[in-house]
Amino acid sequence: MSDPLVVPERVLRSRTSAKWQQFEPDVLPLWVAEMDCDLAPGVAAAIHAVIDRGDTGYAAGETLQNAHRAFAAQTWGWEPEGAELVPNVMLGVVSLLRTLLRPGAPVFTANPIYPPLVEYPRAAGFDVRQLADGIEELDAQWQKLTGDFPRAAYLLCNPQNPTGQVHSAAELEALGEVARRHGVVIIVDEIHAPLSYVPFTPVIPQIPEAFALQSASKAFNLVGLNVALLLRGPQAPPVRRAPELISAVSHVAEIAHSAAYGQTQWLADLLAALRVRREIVARFLARELPQVGFATPDATYLAWLDFSAMTTASGEPVTARRLVAEAKVALSSGRPFGRPGFLRLNFATSEEILLEALERIAAAVR
Ligand SMILES: Cc1ncc(COP(=O)(O)O)c(C=O)c1O
């Protein structure tokens, strides 16, 4: 088994994307959701072949839909039909809300949650409300919906960023039942689905009225070559495709993602390596930082850490900014996710970098 997460630090520091560029060279960056891996060999070969052919025109055909269907069948025993390509997940979510809902309609989501799932719909003029977890809470809130808007939407992130929680088939079924009763459309961001350590249940077979968005971009580290699939359940409301999004789909991304969905051995190796990193984080915290709240994630390479019971050595609350200054480690602040006091650590890196970062954090807090 090969470990895709052993790229030398010298190579990582030469990368020009956000993760390794945002901070000074003495900082270890475990923040934004990029992985410290090389491309899967089949993906690199496909992109090289694009360049050799000069194949940089418009997207065409169903290559990516077919590759995704084969991957979904093999991975989850589900064959999605009628997927449409969108330039990325978040543009897909916002365009879907625009075609399904009236301007200003309520859009519900969880707390904590990936910040753009709140910020982008809000910027598009929807009334975004973050609710506590739990089906009873959703039922109670949705009961209060007035007749002003014929439809509302619920944005679920499954697996959840930042907690790494994976919702079970039974939970999805219960959600579908309550949403149906209150006229709420379910839209699920399933971008992290291939990175699940437990069995993952796609939403559409459980809730046939739902929509889902998937992409190979997180699991295969392809955000710089972005594309996503918008999946419509067989009983979901009809939607008008936003024409400006169709021509915005990158053909090169389509080729790269089609190749990625065939790289199942690479993905298995990646998941094995991520399990090792997840275990390193869990053991280190239990031994050295037992006051930090942590629940082992079911999916993703993100650890959601509750530092609210601790301070830095200088007596300050443990914030992302203070850890950069005092530990020379960059984590993501919990504040935009809805939880100040929490920090999100990206463990998709080498064992050496991960341990060094954890040791620096332990030395800087009490
Ligand atoms: C839950 C979630 N959704 C969406 C995205 C971004 O996806 P895209 O770049 O395809 O909009 C991310 C990126 O980290 C994410 O974690």
The ligand as an SDF file (V2000), in Angstrom:
LIG
                    3D

 16 16  0  0  0  0  0  0  0  0999 V2000
  -18.9340   20.9970    2.5290 C   0  0  0  0  0  0  0  0  0  0  0  0
  -18.2910   21.7180    1.4020 C   0  0  0  0  0  0  0  0  0  0  0  0
  -19.0390   22.1180    0.3710 N   0  0  0  0  0  0  0  0  0  0  0  0
  -18.5080   22.7790   -0.6690 C   0  0  0  0  0  0  0  0  0  0  0  0
  -17.1560   23.0560   -0.7120 C   0  0  0  0  0  0  0  0  0  0  0  0
  -16.6240   23.8150   -1.8680 C   0  0  0  0  0  0  0  0  0  0  0  0
  -16.9490   23.1920   -3.0440 O   0  0  0  0  0  0  0  0  0  0  0  0
  -16.8720   23.9420   -4.4320 P   0  0  0  0  0  0  0  0  0  0  0  0
  -15.4910   24.5250   -4.5240 O   0  0  0  0  0  0  0  0  0  0  0  0
  -17.1220   22.8560   -5.4190 O   0  0  0  0  0  0  0  0  0  0  0  0
  -17.9380   24.9890   -4.4100 O   0  0  0  0  0  0  0  0  0  0  0  0
  -16.3310   22.6380    0.3400 C   0  0  0  0  0  0  0  0  0  0  0  0
  -14.9070   22.9440    0.3350 C   0  0  0  0  0  0  0  0  0  0  0  0
  -14.1810   22.6900    1.2570 O   0  0  0  0  0  0  0  0  0  0  0  0
  -16.9130   21.9510    1.4130 C   0  0  0  0  0  0  0  0  0  0  0  0
  -16.1730   21.5210    2.4440 O   0  0  0  0  0  0  0  0  0  0  0  0
  1  2  1  0
  2  3  1  0
  2 15  2  0
  3  4  2  0
  4  5  1  0
  5  6  1  0
  5 12  2  0
  6  7  1  0
  7  8  1  0
  8  9  2  0
  8 10  1  0
  8 11  1  0
 12 13  1  0
 12 15  1  0
 13 14  2  0
 15 16  1  0
M  END
$$$$
